Amino acid sequence: MLIDRVVYPAGGQTLMSWEWPDEEDMLWADAFFMTDDPWRAYRYSGGVSASLEKRADALLRGIAGGLQGLEPEDVPGAPGFCVDGGWIAGTGFRSEMMDVSVRLPEYPGMVLSLLSSTQAEVDKETLLDRGMLSEAILVAQGATRLRKGKRSPGGVSGGEYSMASTESGQRIYTFAWEAPGKAVSVTEPYLLAEMQVFGQPVVDDDNPYEPPFEDDEEALELWDAIIDSIRLLPGA
């Protein structure tokens, strides 16, 4: 059931309704925004607690007032939050996350991943803390700890935990590096880099085992090259 319609001077509007016919606690917001030069149209939808309706309205008004279109080759000339085909001008904190995974053919079974995320508050439990809880179990199952300790590539404070094991004649690796970052910070986000090598599912005459590394030292050499390349780009 529609309960409100808000029209923004800069273009666009929000339709606020109850999420369900008999709902009393949750609202549903459908927001539509437009920009000129270049022209873009955006839609944002989501549930809103009835008690936070005013806060949601302020957030959506801020987006409508700061949203500007952006050509693919253009770079904003002022602080803001980039979205697909545009950006929201302003210096206010907005949560954002990036997650990417890469497989390299020359290293069969290996997956590289990187997660970057802003955060409202920093988790007090670090990678080194969490690793201690599982290490005893993994070691009892035959795993070996290769690395554990603080590591700060490019001045980014963090820690790494690297484990290896052998299963059915195959070497398995789990390498991780984490930077806790700072709360409410775009320039110092939470970072997590991982390099994992999983077992080859089928090994037979037609599919012989292809180890990604000759030994642990070679695996660590690649891991070090990746982690040592990490840098934060101020102002990005």
C-alpha positions as CSV (number, residue, x, y, z in Angstrom):
1,M,0.0,0.0,0.0
2,L,1.5,3.3,-1.1
3,I,1.9,5.7,1.8
4,D,4.1,8.5,0.4
5,R,5.6,10.0,-2.7
6,V,8.6,12.2,-2.5
7,V,9.7,14.3,-5.6
8,Y,13.2,15.7,-5.7
9,P,14.1,19.1,-7.1
10,A,17.2,17.7,-8.8
11,G,15.1,15.0,-10.6
12,G,13.6,11.7,-9.5
13,Q,11.3,10.5,-6.9
14,T,10.7,7.9,-4.2
15,L,7.6,5.8,-3.7
16,M,7.3,4.6,-0.1
17,S,4.9,1.8,0.7
18,W,4.3,-0.9,3.3
19,E,6.3,-4.0,2.4
20,W,3.2,-6.2,2.9
21,P,-0.5,-5.4,3.1
22,D,-0.7,-6.2,6.8
23,E,2.9,-4.9,7.6
24,E,3.4,-2.5,10.5
25,D,7.2,-2.5,10.9
26,M,8.8,-2.6,7.5
27,L,8.4,-0.2,4.6
28,W,9.6,-0.6,1.0
29,A,11.3,2.2,-0.8
30,D,11.4,2.5,-4.6
31,A,13.7,5.4,-5.5
32,F,14.2,6.7,-9.1
33,F,17.0,9.2,-10.0
34,M,17.9,10.9,-13.2
35,T,21.0,12.9,-14.3
36,D,21.7,15.2,-17.3
37,D,24.8,15.6,-19.4
38,P,25.1,12.6,-19.7
39,W,21.5,11.5,-19.1
40,R,21.3,8.5,-16.8
41,A,18.5,6.8,-15.0
42,Y,18.9,4.9,-11.7
43,R,16.7,2.8,-9.4
44,Y,17.3,1.9,-5.8
45,S,14.9,-0.4,-3.9
46,G,15.0,-1.8,-0.5
47,G,13.3,-2.4,2.8
48,V,13.3,0.3,5.4
49,S,12.4,0.0,9.1
50,A,9.4,2.2,9.9
51,S,11.3,3.7,12.8
52,L,14.1,4.7,10.4
53,E,11.9,6.3,7.7
54,K,13.3,9.8,8.3
55,R,16.9,8.6,8.1
56,A,16.2,6.8,4.9
57,D,14.5,9.9,3.5
58,A,17.5,12.0,4.3
59,L,19.8,9.5,2.7
60,L,17.8,9.3,-0.5
61,R,17.6,13.2,-0.7
62,G,21.3,13.3,-0.4
63,I,21.8,10.9,-3.3
64,A,19.3,12.8,-5.4
65,G,21.1,16.1,-4.7
66,G,24.6,14.8,-5.3
67,L,24.1,12.4,-8.2
68,Q,25.8,13.3,-11.4
69,G,26.2,11.5,-14.7
70,L,29.7,10.5,-15.8
71,E,31.1,9.4,-19.1
72,P,33.3,6.2,-19.1
73,E,36.5,8.1,-19.7
74,D,35.8,10.9,-17.2
75,V,37.2,11.2,-13.7
76,P,35.3,13.2,-11.0
77,G,37.1,16.4,-10.1
78,A,35.9,16.4,-6.5
79,P,35.4,13.9,-3.6
80,G,32.5,11.5,-4.1
81,F,31.2,8.0,-4.4
82,C,31.4,6.4,-7.9
83,V,28.6,4.3,-9.2
84,D,28.1,2.7,-12.7
85,G,27.9,5.6,-15.1
86,G,27.9,8.4,-12.5
87,W,29.0,9.5,-9.1
88,I,27.5,11.0,-5.9
89,A,29.3,14.2,-4.9
90,G,30.1,14.7,-1.3
91,T,32.5,13.7,1.5
92,G,30.1,11.7,3.6
93,F,31.0,8.0,4.4
94,R,29.3,5.4,2.2
95,S,29.9,1.7,2.5
96,E,31.5,0.0,-0.5
97,M,33.0,-3.4,-1.2
98,M,35.1,-4.9,-4.0
99,D,35.7,-8.7,-4.4
100,V,37.7,-10.2,-7.2
101,S,39.0,-13.8,-7.9
102,V,41.6,-14.8,-10.5
103,R,42.8,-18.2,-11.8
104,L,46.1,-18.5,-13.6
105,P,46.5,-21.4,-16.1
106,E,50.1,-21.8,-15.3
107,Y,49.2,-22.7,-11.7
108,P,46.6,-25.5,-11.9
109,G,44.1,-25.5,-9.1
110,M,45.2,-22.1,-7.6
111,V,42.8,-19.3,-6.9
112,L,43.8,-15.7,-6.0
113,S,41.2,-13.5,-4.3
114,L,41.1,-10.0,-2.9
115,L,38.4,-8.4,-0.8
116,S,38.3,-4.7,0.0
117,S,35.5,-3.3,2.2
118,T,34.8,-0.2,4.2
119,Q,33.4,-0.8,7.6
120,A,31.4,1.0,10.3
121,E,33.6,-0.5,13.0
122,V,36.8,-2.6,13.1
123,D,36.4,-6.3,14.2
124,K,38.6,-6.8,17.3
125,E,39.3,-10.5,16.2
126,T,42.0,-10.6,13.6
127,L,43.1,-13.2,11.1
128,L,45.8,-14.3,13.5
129,D,43.3,-14.7,16.3
130,R,40.9,-16.7,14.2
131,G,43.7,-18.9,12.8
132,M,44.8,-20.0,16.2
133,L,41.3,-21.6,16.7
134,S,41.6,-23.8,13.7
135,E,45.4,-24.4,13.5
136,A,45.4,-27.1,16.2
137,I,42.7,-29.1,14.4
138,L,44.5,-28.8,11.0
139,V,47.9,-29.7,12.5
140,A,46.3,-32.8,14.1
141,Q,45.1,-33.8,10.6
142,G,48.6,-33.5,9.2
143,A,48.7,-29.8,8.1
144,T,51.8,-27.6,8.5
145,R,52.0,-24.0,9.4
146,L,54.3,-22.2,7.0
147,R,53.9,-18.6,8.1
148,K,52.2,-16.7,10.9
149,G,52.8,-13.2,12.0
150,K,52.4,-9.5,11.4
151,R,53.1,-8.2,7.9
152,S,52.8,-4.7,6.6
153,P,53.4,-4.4,2.8
154,G,53.6,-0.8,1.6
155,G,53.0,0.4,5.1
156,V,49.6,-1.3,5.3
157,S,49.4,-2.8,8.8
158,G,48.3,-6.5,8.7
159,G,49.0,-10.1,9.4
160,E,49.4,-13.3,7.5
161,Y,48.6,-17.0,8.1
162,S,49.8,-19.7,5.7
163,M,49.0,-23.4,6.0
164,A,49.9,-26.4,3.8
165,S,48.8,-30.1,3.8
166,T,49.1,-33.2,1.7
167,E,46.0,-35.1,0.7
168,S,46.1,-38.2,-1.6
169,G,49.6,-37.2,-2.7
170,Q,48.5,-33.6,-3.6
171,R,49.8,-30.5,-1.9
172,I,47.1,-28.2,-0.6
173,Y,47.7,-24.5,0.3
174,T,45.7,-21.9,2.2
175,F,47.5,-18.5,2.4
176,A,45.8,-15.5,3.8
177,W,46.8,-11.9,4.6
178,E,44.5,-9.4,6.3
179,A,44.6,-5.7,7.1
180,P,41.9,-4.7,9.7
181,G,41.8,-1.1,8.3
182,K,40.0,1.7,10.2
183,A,36.4,2.4,11.0
184,V,34.4,4.8,8.7
185,S,37.4,5.2,6.4
186,V,37.4,5.0,2.6
187,T,41.2,5.4,2.4
188,E,42.0,2.6,4.9
189,P,39.5,-0.2,4.2
190,Y,39.5,-3.7,5.5
191,L,41.6,-5.9,3.1
192,L,41.8,-9.7,2.7
193,A,44.0,-11.4,0.2
194,E,44.0,-15.2,-0.2
195,M,45.9,-17.7,-2.3
196,Q,44.4,-21.2,-2.2
197,V,45.3,-24.4,-4.0
198,F,42.7,-27.1,-4.1
199,G,43.1,-30.7,-4.9
200,Q,42.8,-31.9,-8.4
201,P,39.4,-33.7,-8.5
202,V,40.3,-36.4,-11.1
203,V,43.7,-38.0,-11.3
204,D,44.1,-40.9,-13.8
205,D,46.1,-41.9,-16.9
206,D,44.2,-39.3,-19.0
207,N,44.4,-36.6,-16.3
208,P,47.8,-36.9,-14.5
209,Y,48.4,-34.8,-11.4
210,E,49.7,-31.3,-12.2
211,P,51.2,-29.7,-9.1
212,P,51.1,-25.9,-9.4
213,F,54.4,-25.5,-7.5
214,E,57.5,-27.6,-7.3
215,D,57.7,-27.1,-3.5
216,D,56.5,-24.9,-0.6
217,E,59.3,-22.4,-1.3
218,E,58.1,-21.7,-4.8
219,A,54.5,-21.2,-3.5
220,L,55.8,-18.8,-0.9
221,E,57.8,-16.9,-3.5
222,L,54.7,-16.2,-5.6
223,W,52.7,-15.3,-2.4
224,D,55.4,-12.9,-1.3
225,A,55.4,-11.2,-4.8
226,I,51.7,-10.7,-4.6
227,I,51.5,-9.4,-1.0
228,D,54.5,-7.2,-1.4
229,S,52.8,-5.4,-4.3
230,I,49.8,-4.3,-2.2
231,R,49.5,-0.5,-1.9
232,L,46.8,2.0,-0.9
233,L,46.3,4.8,-3.4
234,P,45.5,8.0,-1.4
235,G,42.7,10.0,-2.9
236,A,41.4,7.2,-5.1
